[in-house]
Amino acid sequence: MNSNYFRDKNILITGGTGSFGKACAQYLLENDICNKVIIFSRDEWKQWQMQQSNPLFSSSKIRYFLGDVRDKERLERAFTDVQIVIHAAALKQVPAAEYNPSEFVKTNVNGAMNIIDAAINAGIQKVMGLSTDKAVNPVNLYGATKLCSDKLLISGNAYVGKKGEPTFSVVRYGNVLGSRGSLLPHWQAILAEGKKSLPITDVRMTRFWITLTDAVKFVLQCIEEAVGGEIFIPKSPSVKIVDLAKAIAPDAALDICGIRPGEKLHELLVSQDDARQTFESPNRFTVAPLASSKAFQHYLALEKQGKVKRTAEDFVLSSNKNPLFTDSIEEIRNYLNTFLNNFLGQT
């Protein structure tokens, strides 16, 4: 990543008080990469907590903007003098989506439409939406809303006219290790209470994993390289959930509780339907959905230069058939050590 790319730019993060938003803001500020970071979120308490959690979050290079992605006028005001938008705001909890579908549509779908309109009206240069493996062949409402959001963002490139800006792209990755509401903090809390078993939905279940730091670096790299219309997918490891449990608490029993509504045994990051338009490079896969798009033509040119290669037509990137899949408990534990040293020391 060329940090000079962001030097004179103001970067706004929707959902900025979430796990990704805080990690991204911290990385940008610690490395003095950009001109200003703007946190856009709807909860003033979380913004206050964020400011108190780290001196960096009270620096002169960060500001806080209360608002909701459901409110297009507020987005347009927040986007004033902003060059880059990272759209991380979303409702994400799978079971909650099954019982509150309209709320997820309002935030994840209508919110994406508002981001597109506001970005065009405000003259933003680049918008990068954050997605999920659950958006690929979705079986739950959350995944369906993120699929719709992804489609809307990619199609947003058709509305910018001859100016060519803003460009809209998407980053898609799997579970983020240690993020708020995810499995590891839940298990950590259970073990901290002195319980001797961990809940597991199904012994066959596998998931992709990425650390927050890797996610932040990947997103920023993709923003720099985006031409508009791409879906960027990092090459990341995947594991069985039971192996993850063994790596964290080898002596804990497993409480098999059954798959929740809307869950899959295995997740996809690239489906076979996307394989024909997917290009592989050293650290990622890139899907350019429309053969006529600027992104697809850009990657065809890179392919001719030998910088990327097209995946086979039957290529699938699934969490159970991932080239980076590991069932080594030692490898998994070493991977977790980057942010769970204290927790793993208890096992």
C-alpha positions, -999 to +999 in steps of 0.1 A: +000+000+000+012+035-009+004+056+022+010+088+002-022+080-017-043+090+013-021+119+025-044+148+015-077+129+018-105+130+043-119+095+050-154+089+064-163+056+079-200+048+083-206+025+113-174+040+125-178+030+161-179-007+152-150-031+154-138-024+119-143+014+121-123+017+153-095-005+140-094+014+107-094+048+124-066+037+148-045+024+119-050+056+099-042+079+128-013+059+142+004+059+108-006+095+100-018+083+066-047+107+058-057+143+064-088+136+085-109+106+098-146+111+102-167+087+123-203+085+111-226+065+134-260+068+151-251+062+187-237+091+207-228+069+236-206+046+215-189+077+200-182+090+235-168+056+246-146+055+215-132+089+223-124+078+259-108+045+248-077+059+232-060+093+231-058+090+193-096+091+191-095+126+206-069+140+183-074+170+160-074+147+130-107+129+139-142+142+141-175+125+150-207+129+130-241+116+144-264+102+118-280+072+103-274+057+068-312+056+065-311+095+064-298+106+030-299+143+038-277+137+068-253+116+047-250+144+022-241+169+050-216+145+064-200+139+030-190+175+026-153+178+018-149+141+020-129+122-007-132+085+004-162+067+021-158+033+037-193+020+041-192-004+072-226+004+087-249-026+087-272-046+109-255-080+110-269-105+135-283-134+116-310-146+140-321-110+146-325-106+108-348-136+106-372-120+130-368-083+121-364-084+083-378-049+076-353-033+098-324-050+081-338-039+047-340-003+058-304-002+070-286-026+047-305-021+014-320+014+017-289+026+034-267+015+005-290+033-019-286+065+002-248+061+003-248+059-036-270+090-040-253+110-014-218+101-027-227+112-062-243+144-050-214+153-027-186+146-053-170+118-034-140+102-052-142+066-040-167+045-020-157+010-007-185-011+008-178-039+033-196-072+026-196-107+039-193-143+028-230-146+037-239-125+007-228-154-016-257-177-024-275-164+007-298-186+028-306-160+054-321-125+054-289-108+065-270-124+036-298-115+012-297-078+022-259-077+019-261-093-016-286-066-025-263-039-011-234-053-030-254-053-063-265-017-057-230-005-050-215-021-080-244-008-102-237+027-088-208+030-112-234+033-140-249+065-126-218+087-124-217+098-160-187+110-179-170+123-148-163+088-137-166+096-100-173+084-075-162+048-081-180+021-061-164-012-051-169-039-025-146-059-002-160-093+008-144-114+036-154-139+062-157-138+100-135-112+117-116-126+147-126-110+179-151-085+164-180-074+185-207-100+187-186-127+171-179-162+184-146-157+201-156-130+226-187-151+233-166-181+242-142-159+261-171-147+283-183-182+289-149-195+300-144-164+322-176-174+340-159-207+349-180-229+326-164-260+313-182-264+279-185-243+247-216-242+225-211-256+190-238-255+164-225-284+143-193-304+144-190-301+105-192-264+104-164-244+088-157-207+085-133-182+069-114-161+094-095-128+091-080-105+118-091-069+121-056-056+113-055-077+081-090-066+072-081-029+076-049-032+056-067-051+028-095-026+026-071+003+023-050-014-003-082-021-023-094+015-021-061+026-036-062+001-065-100+002-072-112+014-106-148+008-098-170-022-100-148-048-083-155-072-055-122-078-037-118-110-017-087-116+005-070-150+005-076-160+041-076-192+062-106-212+072-111-237+100-136-261+115-154-244+144-146-275+166-109-271+159-111-235+168-127-245+201-099-270+207-073-244+200-088-220+226-099-244+253-085-280+247-101-293+279-135-278+274-164-301+265-185-293+234-221-285+238-237-293+204-267-270+202-278-273+165-277-249+136-295-217+141-321-203+116-304-190+085-270-206+091-249-227+066-225-255+073-199-239+050-196-204+036-187-192+001-165-163-009-166-170-046-193-191-062-190-211-094-213-186-111-187-158-104-157-179-114-157-169-151-153-133-140-128-138-112-091-130-114-065-143-090-035-123-078-010-131-050-031-119-020-066-119-033-093-128-058-112-100-076-146-105-092-155-081-120-192-089-124-200-074-158-179-083-188-186-049-203-175-030-171-144-009-168-132-032-140-135-063-162-116-047-190-090-034-165-083-069-152-082-084-187-054-059-194-036-070-162-041-106-173-023-099-206+005-083-186+008-115-165-001-097-132-033-117-126-048-149-139-084-159-146-098-187-123-111-219-139-148-219-148-155-245-121-136-226-094-153-223-060-138-207-029-156-223+001-146-225+037-144-263+036-124-265+003-102-235+008-065-239-002-057-222+030-079-244+052-061-258+082-070-284+107-037-280+127-046-270+163-011-256+166-014-234+135-048-222+146-035-213+181-005-195+166-029-176+143-050-165+173-020-155+194-018-121+177-048-108+197-057-135+222-024-139+241-040-133+275-070-155+268-050-184+254-027-183+284-056-194+305-060-227+286 
